[in-house]
Amino acid sequence: MNTFTSTVLPADYKKNIVNMKRELRAQIGDVAGLFRQVCAKIDDEIAAARKEEAASGSAWPIVDWQTLAESELSAQQITHIKRRGCLVVRQTFQHDDALAMDKSMLNYLDNNNFDEVYRGPGDNFFGSLEASRPEIYPIYWSQAQMAARQSRQINVVQSFLNRLWKYKDGDNRWFDPDVNIIYPDRIRRRLPGTTSKGLGAHTDSGALERWLLPAWQQVFHNIFTNRFDEYDPWDAAHRPEIHEYDVANTTKCSAFRTFQGWTALSDMYAGQGMLQVVPVPEAMAYILLRPLLDDVPEDELCGVAPGRVLPVSEKWHPHLINGLCSIPPLQAGDSVWWHCDVIHSVAPVENQQGWSNVMYIPAAPACQKNLAYAEKVRQAFNKGESPTDFPPEHYEQNWSDRFQPDDLNENGRRALGIEP
């Protein structure tokens, strides 16, 4: 089929959508039949996840960090993690250490008068997704964030998660599972008493691109050729080649993240605006096929828009919305991780009990794409600027107690593309 190769969004991208749909329908053949097959798989997996939730309180696999560090997970546990596409790692950091990180972060904000200089959110990345007052702080270079990113604790988890993927074929290795670049992201601080609408279900790291760009079409080749039984969401072939359209004034992702994740800096309780996922990595097939059905306008992709996250809605994706499963209650120091294609949302909360503070740290293994971004990260780090994937707010350029190059350990230097 024809492909569209530019990283610049075509002015006539709507026409490209129409052409793409025509070509994919011809290539797939029985689109409705394939969609029914996908729905059956997802329904079965969601039903199984609900049984797990009823039996143990959560559909999320849960392991202790020490177990990971000692490589003592069973084959059954690993199979379960891959089946669900998500994981809670208990006490990635010790509870008191995580609380100390949170205190350090607050001191960093207060000592540099953040409340006085903050200018409001710098982008509209989440677009029409329903969300309440921003709780995300555009801070990247605090002592706590950088110490966590370069820590052995995080590196152990990242390496384990990366190795869940098929990352090589013979002598051809698509990424190094044991070296992760630092992908600096922001922090969330949600105050006690907060009432929040949460954040609608979505996926990140590519929306419109998943249908229109060649590398994405290679990633999803088995779906787009009616071989869903052969589709493996854990096969990294072509994943490091994918990219996003360069749309001005939006957040984007220039790295390949095997898993997204965050680390809790406060205790979190059930029903208090918790993260939810659809614990079925294959559910991306539903999202990709849904716009090809007859009830969707020919130039539309079920709410997808350039430069925004990929929305998942009750209108277009009811099977998926019904499958959202919450993380279990957490303690400060626990980390949560989800496969880069897994649908996720944040539940609403009214009059939140306690803080809900996290720092976002994903797994981004070393590959050509990620090492190229690491060079940009290193430049932003040295200047105290916002990373290039985020709005250029640059709050920390002259802040005191900012993490410095001399504070990097061997992991940190390697993660920024610097030889140890």
C-alpha positions in Angstrom: 0.0 0.0 0.0 1.1 3.6 -0.3 2.8 5.2 2.6 3.3 8.8 3.8 6.8 9.5 5.0 7.2 13.1 6.1 7.4 14.0 9.7 5.6 17.2 8.8 1.9 16.9 9.0 0.4 17.1 5.5 -1.9 20.0 5.0 -4.3 17.6 3.3 -4.0 14.8 5.9 -7.8 14.3 5.9 -7.4 13.2 2.3 -4.7 10.8 3.4 -7.0 9.4 6.0 -9.6 8.7 3.3 -7.0 7.0 1.0 -5.6 5.0 3.9 -9.0 3.6 4.8 -9.7 2.6 1.3 -6.3 0.8 1.0 -6.5 -0.9 4.4 -10.0 -2.2 3.8 -8.9 -3.7 0.5 -5.8 -5.2 2.2 -7.7 -6.7 5.2 -10.8 -7.9 3.3 -13.4 -8.8 6.0 -12.8 -5.9 8.3 -16.0 -6.5 10.3 -15.1 -10.2 10.8 -11.6 -9.2 12.0 -13.0 -6.7 14.3 -15.3 -9.3 15.8 -12.3 -11.6 16.3 -10.4 -8.8 18.1 -13.5 -8.0 20.3 -13.8 -11.6 21.3 -10.1 -11.7 22.4 -10.5 -8.4 24.4 -13.7 -9.5 26.0 -12.2 -12.8 27.2 -9.1 -11.0 28.6 -11.2 -8.3 30.4 -13.4 -11.0 31.9 -10.3 -12.8 33.1 -8.9 -9.6 34.6 -12.2 -8.9 36.4 -11.9 -12.4 38.0 -8.4 -11.6 39.1 -9.6 -8.3 40.5 -12.4 -10.0 42.5 -10.1 -12.6 43.9 -7.1 -10.5 44.9 -8.3 -6.9 44.8 -6.5 -5.9 41.6 -5.9 -7.2 38.1 -2.4 -5.7 38.2 0.4 -8.1 38.7 2.4 -7.1 41.8 6.0 -8.0 42.7 8.5 -6.9 45.3 11.6 -5.0 44.1 13.9 -7.4 45.9 12.4 -10.3 44.0 13.2 -8.6 40.7 16.7 -7.7 41.9 17.4 -11.3 42.7 15.8 -12.6 39.5 13.4 -14.8 41.4 10.2 -14.4 39.4 8.6 -17.6 38.1 7.8 -18.2 34.5 4.1 -18.1 35.5 4.6 -14.6 36.9 6.4 -13.3 33.8 3.6 -14.8 31.6 1.0 -13.0 33.7 2.8 -9.6 33.5 3.0 -9.9 29.7 -0.6 -10.9 29.5 -1.7 -7.8 31.5 0.9 -5.4 30.1 1.3 -3.7 33.5 3.0 -4.1 36.8 3.3 -2.7 40.3 6.8 -3.0 41.9 6.5 -2.7 45.6 9.1 -0.7 47.4 11.2 0.2 44.4 12.4 2.8 47.0 12.1 2.3 50.7 9.0 4.1 52.1 11.0 6.7 54.2 13.4 7.4 51.3 10.4 8.1 49.0 8.9 10.5 51.5 12.3 12.2 51.8 12.3 12.6 48.0 8.9 14.2 48.2 10.0 16.6 50.9 13.1 17.4 48.8 11.0 18.2 45.8 8.7 20.5 47.8 11.7 22.3 49.2 13.1 22.7 45.7 9.9 24.3 44.6 9.5 26.5 47.6 13.1 27.7 47.8 12.9 28.8 44.1 9.5 30.5 44.6 7.7 28.3 42.0 4.2 29.5 43.1 5.2 33.1 42.3 6.7 32.4 38.9 4.4 29.7 37.5 2.7 30.9 34.3 0.2 28.0 33.9 0.2 25.0 31.6 2.4 25.4 28.5 0.5 23.1 26.1 -2.8 21.5 25.3 -1.5 18.0 24.7 -4.5 16.3 26.1 -6.8 18.3 23.9 -10.5 17.5 24.4 -9.9 14.8 27.0 -11.8 15.8 30.1 -9.4 17.0 32.7 -9.6 19.3 35.7 -7.2 22.0 37.0 -3.6 21.1 36.1 -1.7 19.2 38.7 1.5 18.6 36.6 4.5 20.7 37.5 6.9 21.4 34.6 10.0 20.6 36.7 12.7 18.2 35.4 16.1 18.7 37.1 15.5 18.4 40.9 17.9 16.4 43.0 15.1 13.8 43.8 14.1 13.3 40.1 17.6 12.8 38.8 18.8 10.7 41.7 15.8 8.3 41.1 16.4 8.2 37.3 20.1 7.2 37.7 19.4 4.8 40.6 20.1 1.1 40.7 16.6 0.6 41.9 15.0 2.1 38.8 17.6 0.5 36.4 16.8 -3.0 37.8 13.1 -2.5 37.0 13.7 -1.0 33.6 16.0 -3.8 32.5 13.6 -6.4 33.6 10.7 -4.7 31.7 12.8 -4.3 28.6 13.6 -8.0 28.6 10.0 -8.8 28.4 10.2 -7.6 24.8 11.6 -9.4 21.8 14.5 -7.0 21.3 16.7 -8.9 18.8 16.5 -11.2 15.8 19.7 -13.2 15.4 22.6 -10.8 15.4 20.3 -7.8 14.8 19.6 -6.2 18.2 17.0 -3.4 18.1 17.9 -2.0 21.5 20.1 -2.7 24.6 17.7 -3.8 27.4 20.2 -3.1 30.1 21.0 0.5 29.2 18.2 3.1 29.5 18.4 6.7 28.5 17.1 9.3 31.0 13.8 10.5 29.6 13.0 13.5 31.8 9.4 14.0 32.5 7.5 16.1 35.0 6.0 15.6 38.5 2.4 15.5 39.8 1.4 17.0 43.1 -2.3 16.7 44.0 -3.3 18.3 47.3 -5.5 16.8 50.0 -9.1 18.0 49.5 -8.8 18.1 45.7 -11.8 17.5 43.6 -10.7 16.3 40.1 -12.4 15.1 37.0 -9.4 12.9 36.3 -8.2 12.3 32.8 -10.0 10.4 30.0 -8.8 7.1 28.6 -6.0 7.4 26.0 -2.7 6.2 24.8 0.4 8.3 24.2 3.4 8.2 21.8 1.6 8.5 18.5 -2.0 9.0 17.4 -2.7 9.9 13.7 0.8 8.5 13.0 -0.3 5.0 13.8 -2.3 4.8 10.6 -0.4 7.1 8.3 3.3 6.6 8.8 5.3 3.7 7.3 7.2 2.4 10.4 3.9 2.3 12.4 2.3 0.3 9.6 5.2 -2.2 9.9 4.7 -2.5 13.6 1.0 -3.3 13.1 1.5 -5.3 9.8 -0.2 -8.4 11.1 -3.2 -6.5 12.2 -3.5 -4.6 8.9 -3.1 -7.9 6.9 -5.8 -9.8 8.8 -3.4 -12.0 10.8 -4.4 -10.9 14.3 -3.4 -14.3 15.7 0.2 -13.6 14.7 0.3 -10.1 16.2 2.8 -9.8 19.1 2.6 -6.5 21.0 6.0 -7.5 22.6 7.9 -7.6 19.3 10.1 -4.5 19.1 10.9 -4.8 15.4 10.4 -1.4 13.8 9.4 0.2 17.1 12.7 2.2 17.4 12.0 3.6 13.9 8.6 5.2 14.7 8.2 8.9 15.2 5.5 11.5 15.6 4.4 14.4 13.4 6.2 17.6 14.3 3.2 19.8 15.4 4.0 23.2 16.9 3.3 24.0 20.5 2.5 20.4 21.6 4.1 17.9 23.9 5.5 14.9 21.9 7.7 11.8 22.5 11.0 11.6 20.6 12.0 8.4 22.4 10.9 4.7 22.2 9.5 3.9 25.6 8.9 0.2 26.2 7.0 1.1 29.3 5.6 4.3 30.7 5.7 4.6 34.5 5.8 6.6 37.6 7.0 6.3 41.2 4.7 7.1 44.1 6.1 9.8 46.5 3.1 9.5 48.9 0.7 6.8 50.1 -2.3 6.4 47.8 -5.7 4.9 48.8 -8.4 3.1 46.8 -10.9 5.4 45.2 -8.7 8.5 45.4 -8.3 9.4 41.7 -6.1 6.3 40.9 -4.5 5.3 37.6 -6.5 2.8 35.5 -5.5 0.7 32.5 -7.2 -1.7 30.1 -4.9 -4.7 31.0 -4.8 -6.1 27.5 -1.8 -5.1 25.3 -3.5 -6.4 22.2 -6.3 -3.9 22.6 -4.4 -1.6 20.2 -5.9 -3.7 17.4 -9.4 -2.6 18.4 -8.3 1.1 18.3 -6.7 0.6 14.9 -9.6 -1.2 13.3 -12.5 0.8 14.8 -12.2 3.7 12.3 -12.5 1.3 9.3 -16.0 0.3 10.2 -18.9 1.8 8.2 -20.3 4.0 11.0 -17.2 6.3 11.2 -17.0 9.3 8.8 -14.5 8.6 6.0 -12.1 11.4 7.0 -12.2 10.7 10.7 -10.4 8.4 13.1 -12.7 8.2 16.1 -11.7 11.5 17.6 -8.0 11.4 16.7 -6.4 14.8 16.1 -2.8 15.9 15.2 -0.5 16.7 18.1 -2.8 15.2 20.7 -3.0 11.9 22.6 -5.0 9.1 21.1 -8.4 9.3 22.8 -10.5 6.2 23.8 -14.1 7.0 24.4 -17.4 5.4 25.3 -18.8 6.5 22.0 -16.3 4.7 19.8 -14.7 2.1 22.1 -17.2 0.8 24.6 -15.5 -2.6 25.0 -12.3 -0.8 26.1 -13.9 1.6 28.5 -15.6 -1.3 30.2 -12.2 -2.9 30.8 -10.5 -0.1 32.8 -8.9 -1.6 36.0 -7.5 0.4 38.8 -4.1 0.1 40.4 -4.2 -1.2 44.0 -3.5 1.1 46.9 0.1 2.1 47.0 2.8 3.1 49.5 5.3 5.8 48.9 8.2 4.1 47.1 6.1 1.8 45.0 6.4 2.2 41.2 3.8 1.4 38.5 4.5 0.6 34.9 2.4 -0.1 31.8 3.3 -1.2 28.2 3.5 1.7 25.8 0.4 0.7 23.9 -1.8 0.1 27.0 -4.8 2.3 27.3 -4.8 4.3 30.6 -6.7 7.0 32.4 -6.9 8.7 35.8 -10.2 8.2 37.7 -12.0 11.2 39.1 -11.9 12.0 42.8 -13.9 14.2 45.2 -12.3 15.7 48.3 -9.2 13.6 48.0 -7.9 12.0 51.2 -4.1 12.6 51.5 -1.6 13.7 48.9 -1.2 12.0 45.5 2.4 12.8 44.4 4.4 11.0 41.7 7.4 11.5 39.5 7.2 10.1 36.0 10.0 7.8 35.0 9.6 5.5 32.0 11.8 2.7 30.5 13.5 4.0 27.3 16.2 1.5 26.3 19.3 2.5 24.4 18.9 2.5 20.6 19.8 4.9 17.8 16.6 6.8 18.2 16.9 7.1 22.0 20.6 8.0 22.0 19.9 10.8 19.6 17.3 12.2 22.0 19.7 11.6 24.9 22.0 14.2 23.4 19.2 16.8 23.4 18.4 15.8 27.0 22.0 16.3 28.0 22.0 19.8 26.5 18.8 20.8 28.3 20.1 19.3 31.5 23.4 21.3 31.3 21.4 24.5 30.9 18.5 23.8 33.2 16.1 24.1 30.4 12.9 22.2 29.6 13.6 19.1 27.4 12.7 19.5 23.8 9.7 17.1 23.9 8.0 19.6 26.3 7.0 23.2 26.1 10.0 25.6 26.4 9.1 27.0 29.8 12.7 26.8 31.2 11.8 27.5 34.9 14.9 26.0 36.3 17.7 27.8 34.4 18.8 29.8 37.4 17.4 27.7 40.3 19.4 26.9 43.3 20.1 23.3 44.3 19.5 22.0 40.7 21.1 18.7 40.0 24.4 19.2 38.3 26.6 17.2 35.9 29.1 16.5 38.7 26.2 14.7 40.5 25.9 12.1 37.8 26.9 8.6 38.7 28.0 5.9 36.2 24.4 5.0 35.4 23.5 8.6 34.9 26.5 9.3 32.6 25.7 6.3 30.4 22.0 7.2 30.4 22.9 10.6 28.9 25.2 9.2 26.3 28.3 10.1 28.2 31.0 7.4 28.5 31.4 6.5 32.2 
